[in-house]
Amino acid sequence: MVAEIEEYNGNPVISLKRDENDNYPFRFGLRKAQLILDNIDEIKKFVKEKTK
């Protein structure tokens, strides 16, 4: 996975790519990053329950 820090409208965002050629990265800013960190255990639980 490739992670890059970028700017969008003057604000920092992180861009997560599956590989260098990923045309549709997952991008989010600080508020969403904090929300993810605050709920990481629930996210892990969700992935574990929903993947086979």
ZIVENHU-V813866 format. One record per pair of residues at least 12 apart in sequence whose C-alpha atoms are under 8 Angstrom apart, sorted by the first residue. I is the first residue (numbers start at 1). J is the second residue. D is the distance in whole Angstrom. If there is no record, write none. Layout:
# ZIVENHU-V813866
I;J;D
I;J;D
This chain:
# ZIVENHU-V813866
1;16;7
1;17;6
1;18;5
1;19;5
2;16;6
2;17;5
2;18;6
2;19;6
2;20;7
3;15;6
3;16;5
3;17;6
4;16;7
11;29;8
12;29;6
12;30;7
13;27;6
13;28;5
13;29;4
13;30;7
14;27;6
14;28;6
14;29;6
15;27;4
15;28;7
